[in-house]
Amino acid sequence: MPGPGKSQQHALRITGGKQLAGSICISGSKNAALPEMAAALLTEETITLSNVPKVTDTTLMADILTRLGGKTEGSGTVNMRMAGAKETEVPEDLGRRMRATIVLLGALLGRFGRARLPRPGGDDIGARRVEQHLRGLRQMGAQITETETEIVAEADRLRGARIVFDLPTVTGTENILLAGVMAKGRTEIFNAAREPHVQDLCRLLVKMGAHIEGIGTERVVIEGVSELGGAEHTVIADYLEAGTYAIAVAAAGGELRLECSRPEDLNMVLLKLEQAGAQVDSGDGWFRVARIPNTHIKPNDMSTWTFPGFPTDLQAQYMALMTQADGETVISEYVHENRFQHVTQLAKMGARITVQGRLHAVVHCPCKLRGTDLAIPDIRSGAALVIAAMCAEGTSVLRNSWHVERGYEDMAGKLASVGAQIESVTVEEAAGASGHTYE
């Protein structure tokens, strides 16, 4: 039992030095499921999503839809019927807990012509400004008021517009898609985001009756319709989860077959792994990554960019891999300006990393990592620390593991099934642990 006054928290306990072997079926994409759940607001008919990942963020979105007056049922396969939805104010206690609530703005405007939501929360990885979202919606006729704590929008009926993003924005593109499918006239999005989850949202909207052209290109054209209907849709596999496990086996050693995932969504990542010395081969809906025993990781510079570039959501994991390289690696982050929060935690393990300004980090290796007590700052940093802990000598305790649970379905169980020594535990604030072992 914890001592008087001592609180408890979830953590991951990992002992390094174990190679990975086997196969993992990749779960559905959180980043696709969340805007697709928001799309259920656009119709009074039932939307059924299968392959929804069982993570805390999708549960949170279901709770928000319920609070707005809709009905949601199921886990993994989720049925949503928003016919009874009348509320247009996103509850503050729920809306601040993740970034993806911002896509409710376009969906609520598209269905009801009004929306009020708290400024979105989520991981602190940079400003991730919403100006591009709001500018586009204003071009479509929305009247938007901003305060430090909330965003309020109204429109009699949105109208099509020519919208140009200065930089591709995933949630900005999704917001305009959700707002534009029932707007009056044509909406054109230039410099649209092309990520696989954006394309998947488009495919769902088309099943609902939307008219969208240019899916997967930089120019997306939407012809507004008067109403949308129900649909059934399977959420695309999470290429970021697949990329995380591909990087993990390259770092820890062994061989993994990643199933239920399209290798073409990770072309740049797989190229970088090959250049770093891993073996990669692939087929229809699967790929395999292996690191030959007694081979070394080669240093390989990397820069993040929007799809089809190297994903910013895999930068931290790649940095963990490069701590095992024989030489110096420069990693440049061009998407988010506050995405080196994992550096401090990696340094506690013995990594030698120099951050140069906001854009560049230099990994001076090889580094001999040692297991220690760590604090996870965000989802992807958490994945990076898991990888580093699997490469380290000794045991690491990764606190704040709820971050990882927001974005990865049963990471501990999946990694344990392929040979990692990892367990989910409950630890006291100061020391001590107990929990369920997945080994």
N, C-alpha and C positions, 0 to 999 in steps of 0.2 A: 504494500500500500504506500502511496506517496506520503511524505511527511507533512506536518501541519503547514498550510499556506503554500504548498508547492503545487503548481499546475502541471498538467500533462499535455503532451502534443504528439502528433503522429510523426514518424521518421522512417527512413530506410536505413537498414544496416547492411553493409556490403563488405565482404572480404575479398580482396583482390587475388589475382594470379590464376584464375580459372579461364580456360579457353572455352569458346562457344561452339556448339555443334548441334545441327538439327534444322528444323523449319519453324517459321512463325507465319501465321495468317494475319495479315494486316487488317486492322479495324477500319470502320468508316471514318471519313474526315470530319472532325469537329468544325473546321473552318467552312465546310460545305453545309453541314447539317444546321448550323445556327441561322444563316440567312434563309435557308429553305424552310425552317420552322417559322421564321418571320413571314415568309410568303403565304403561309396559311391564312394570314389576316386578310388577304386580298379576295377571298371568296367565302360564301356561306356554306359551300359544300365541303365534304371531307377530303383532307389531304392525308395520305398514308405514306410515311417514310420508313423504309427498311434499311438495315445496316447503319442505324444511328449509333454512334459510339456511346458506351455507358460511362460517361465522364461527368464531372460535376457541372461543367458549363452547359451541357445539353439539359440536364435536370433543372438548372436555373432558368433556362429559356422556357421550358415547359411550365414552370411555376409562374413566370411572368405572363404567358399567354392565358393561363388559368385566371390570374388576377385581373386580366383585361376583360374577362367575361366568357372566355372560350372553354372548351372541354378538350383535354388531352389525356390519352390513355396509352399505356404500354411502355415498354423499355426494350430497346433494340429495334423493334417495329413500333412506331409511334403513330397513333391515329389522332388527328387534330380536326376539330370542327369549331369554327369561329362564328357560326351563325348568331350566337347570342352575345357576341362581343359588342359592347357599347362604350366601354371605358377607353379613353384615348390618352390617359396619363399613366406613364410607366412608373410603378412604385419605386420610390427613392431607395428603399432598403434593399431592393433587388437590382435595380438598374445600375447602381454604382459599382457592382461587384465584378463586371466584366466589360471589356471594350466592345464586344459584338452587339450590345444593346443599341448602338448607334444606328444599325440597319432597321430598327423598328421605326425610325423617323420616316424613311421613304415609304414603308409599308402602311403606316397609319395615315400618312398624308394621302396615299393612293386610294385607300379604302374610305376614310372618313373625312378627309380634308382638314384635319387638325391633329396635332400631336404635342405632347409635353413630356419631356424626359430629362432626367438628370444628366449632367455631363458624364460620359462613360468613364468607368474605372478600368480595372484589369492590370496587367503588368506594367510597371514603370520602366518602359524601355525607350522613352523619348516622348516628345510632344505629340506626335501622330495627329497633327492638326486636322480639324474638321472643316476648315475654311473652304476647301474645294467642294465638299459635300453641299455646304450651305449656299455657296455661290451658284452651283448648278440648280439647286431647288428654287432659289430666288429667280433664276432665269426662266424657270417653268411656271412662275406666278405665285410662289409661296411667299407669304409675309412671315419673316422669322425674327424673333427677338431673342437675344442672348444675354444671359447674366453669368456671373461667376459660377453659379451652381446648376443652371438648367438651360434648356433650349426649348422654346415655344414656337410652333409653326402653325399657320392657317392658310387655306386656299379654298376658294369656291370650287374650282376644278382646275387641276393642273393642266397645262398645255405644253405641247412638244416644243423643244428648243434645240439649238446647236450648242453643245457643251464641250469645251476643250479643257482637259486637265493639263496643268503645267508639268506634273509628274504622274505616272500611273499610280492610282490608289485603289486598293482592293475593295475596302468598304465603301469608298466613294462611288466606284463603279456599281457596286451592289445596290447602294441607295438609289442611284438614278435609275437602275433597272427596275427596282421595285416601285418607284414612283412613276416611271414612264409607261409601264405596260398598260395602264388604264387612263393615261393622260390623253387629252384631245390632240390628235395630229401626230406628227413625226418627231421623235427625239433622236438626235445623233450624238454619240459619245466618241470624241476623238482622244487618242492616247489612252484608251481604255485598258484596264488591267486584264491580263490574259491567263492568270493562274488557273490550274485545273478546277479549283473549287468555284471560281467565277463562272467558268464554262458549265459546270454542273448545275448551278443555279439557273442559268439560261435554259438548260434542257428541261428542268422542272417547270419553269414558267411557260415554255412552249407546250408541254403536256397539258397545262392548265388552260391553254387557248391563246397565249400571247403570240404576237408576231415579232420575231427577232431575227435579224440577219447579221452576219459577220461574227458569229460566235467564235471565240478564240483568236480574233484579230484585234488590231489596234483601233478599228473603226466599227462600232456596233450601232446598228440602226433599229429603232423600235417604232412600230406602227401601233398607236394606242387602240385598244378595244374597249367596248362599253362594260363588259363583265368577263370574269374568269370563272372556271368551274373546278371541280375536284380532280384529283389525279393520284396515281400511285407511282412511287419513284424510289429507286435504290440509290442511296448516297454513295458517291465515289469513294474509293479507298483513300486512306490518308497517306499521301506520298511523303509527308514530313515524318510520320511514324516510321515508314519504311526506310527513309533516309537515315533516321536516327539509329536504327538497328544495323543498317549497312555500315555506318561509321563505327559502331560499337564493335563489330566483329573484326574490322580492319585494325582497331586499336588493341583489343584484348587478344586477338588471334583466334584461329579456328576457321570454321566454315558454316555459313548460314544460307538457307534458301528462304527468300522472302516471297510468300505466296499471296494471292488475292490482290496484287498491286501491279500497276502498269509501269514497266521500266522506263518508258518514254517520258514519263513525268519527272524523271530524275536524271536526264541525260548529262547535265553539267556536273552533278554530284558524282555519278558513276565514273565520268571521265577523270575527275580529280582523284578519286580513289585508285583508279588504274595508274595514274601518274605518280601516286604516292607508293605504289608497289603492290597493291592488292590485285587479286585476280577476279574478274567480273565476267559472267556470261548470263544470258537472259533468253526468255521465250515469251510466249503469249500469256500475259498476266502473272509472270513470275521473274525473279532474277536471283542469282547466286553471287555471294561475295565471300572470298576466301583469302586468308593470309597464310602463306606457306611457312611451316615451322622454321625457326632460326633465321628468318629474313627480317630486314630492318625497314622501317618506314622512312621514305625519302621526304625531305622538306619540300613543300610545294605551295607557293604563294597563292592566295585566293582573295577575290573581291566579290562582295555580295551585290546583287542587283535584282530587279524585278524579273518575273518569269519571261523567258526561259533561262535567265541567269541563275547563279547560285543563290538559293533562298536565304534570306536573312534569318529565318527560323531554324537553320542548320549551322549557322556560323559558330555558335558556342560549342556545339558538338565537334565540329571540325577542329576548333582550337584545342579541345581535349585530345583529339587524335594527334595533332602536331606536337604535343608535349612528348610523344614517343618517337619523334623523327630524329634523324642524325643530322642536325644542322639547324640553321636559322630560317624561320618562316615569317613572312609578312602577311598579315590578315587585315584587309580593308573593309570597313563597314560603311556602305553608301546609302543604306535605306533608313536606318534609325540611328539617331545621334547618341543614344544612351544605352548601347547594347554591349558593353564590356563589363557588366556587373559581375560576371563569373570570374573575372581575372583575379580579384581579391581572394576568392575562395580557392581557386587553383593554386595561388601563391602559398596558401596555408599548407598545401600538400607538397610543396617543394618545387612547383613550376617557376620558371624564370621568364617573366613576360613584362615587356615594357610597352606602356600605352603612350602613343604619340598624338597628342591633341584628341579630337573627337572621332577621328576617322580610321586610325591605324593602330595596330598592335603588333609587336615583334615577339615571337616565341623563340627564346634562346635555348636550344636543346642539343643533345638529349637531356631529359630531366628524370630524376629518380623520384617518383611520387611515393608519398607515405600516407597511410590511412590516418584520418584525424576526424575531429568533430567539425561539421560544416553547417552553414545555413543557406538554404536554397532561396535565391532572390526572385526568381520568375520561372515560368514553365520550361523554357528552352535551356536556361542556365542549369536548371535541375537535371535535365537530360544529360547535359555536359558533365556535371559532377558525378552522375551515375557511371558514365563511361570512364572518367578519370579514376573513380574508386575501384572499378574492375581492373584497372591497370596498376594500381598502387600496391605496395607492400603493406600487409596488415589490414586492419578493419577500419572502416569509416562509418560514421553516423551522420546521415543527411537529414537535418531538421527541416521543418516547414514543407514536408513532402506533399501537402495538399496542393501546392503549386503544380506538381507533376500530375496529380490526380485530375486536375482541371483539363489536361490536354491529352493524356495517354491512358487508354483503357488497360488496366491491369498490367502495368509495366513490370512490376516485380514478379508476377506470376509468369509472364511470357519469358522473361530473361532467365528465371529459375528453370523453366522447362527445357532450356537449351544449354544448361550447365553453369550459369552464374550462381555464385553463393550470395543470395540476396534475400532479405526478409523485411516485411513490413512490421514495425514495432511501435509501441507506445513508450515514450521516454519522459522522465521528469524534466522539469525546466533545467535542473542542474546536472543530474546524472542518473544512471540507472535505466533499464529498459526491460520491457516484456512485450511479447506479441506473437503473432502467428508466423511460423516459418514456412517458406515456400520451397525450400530446398528439396 
